[in-house]
Amino acid sequence: MTDAELTEALRYEIGEFGGGSGPDTVDYAYQKSGLKIWGGWKWPNPHTTKPLFQGTATMAEARRLFGIRKPSDDRQLSLFGGM
C-alpha cells in the first residue's frame, strides 16, 4: 500500500473517535483526525494526554504490526526474482 492508501484505510478503520476499556486490560482511545492513538492502564484523556502514536508514527506502527510494505520497498522485488 502507498502512504496515501494506508492513510485512507486507517482513517476508515479508526472512524471519527472511539475507544475501549475493560477490567485488567489496557484502555485505549483513537481519533481519525491526525491518526491519533492513546493507551494506558487508566483511561487516557485525549484532551490532556499525548498520543502514543500520531500521523506518520501510526502509519509506521501499522506497517510494522501488520507487515504492510510500501510499493517502493526493494525487499519485495527479491520475492519475484528481481534485484
N, C-alpha and C positions, 0 to 999 in steps of 0.2 A: 504494500500500500504506500502511496505517496503521503507526504505530510498533510496535504490538503484532504485526501481521502480519509486518513486516520483521524484528523481533527473532526470532520463531519460525522464519522462513525462514533467517536467518543461523545460528541455533543448529543447525538441521537440516544445513545445508551444511557448517558448520565441524566438527561432530562433537565428541566429548569432548576430544580432544587429538591433535595431529599436527604435521607439518611436512615440509620437504623441503630438499634441498641438492644441489649438483652442481658440477662444475668450471666456473669462470667465470660463475657465476650467484649471485644473491642468495639466501642461506639464509633460511628463514622457519620460524616456529612459530606455532601457533594453539591457542586454548582456548575451548571453548563457554562455560564459566562466566565471565561478565564480558565476553564477546565480545572477547577479547584477541588481538592480532596483533603478533608480534615479527618483526624482519627485520634483516639486515645481511650484510656480506661474509664474516663469520665466524659460525658457528652461534650464535644468540642463546640465552643461558641464561635460561629463563623464571623461574628462582628468584632471579637476581641482576640481570637487565636489565629496565628499564622498557619496557612495550609501546609500539609505535609508535601503535597505536590501541587504545582500550578503551571499552566501553559505547557511549555516545551518539556518540563520535568515530568508532567503527567504523560505526555506522549512517549517520552523515553522509557518510563516505567511500564507503560502498556506494551511497548515493543519488546522489552526485556521479558516481562511476565508471560506474554502470550506468543513469543517467538515471531513477532511480525517484523519482517525485514523491509528495508527501503528498496525500491526497484533498482537504485543505483549501487546497491551493496555488491561489490565484486565477488564476495564469497559465494553468492548464489550461482555464479557462472560455472564454478567447478562442478556443480551437480549435472550440468549438461555438456561437459567436456570442453568448456571454454576456459581461458586463462588458467 
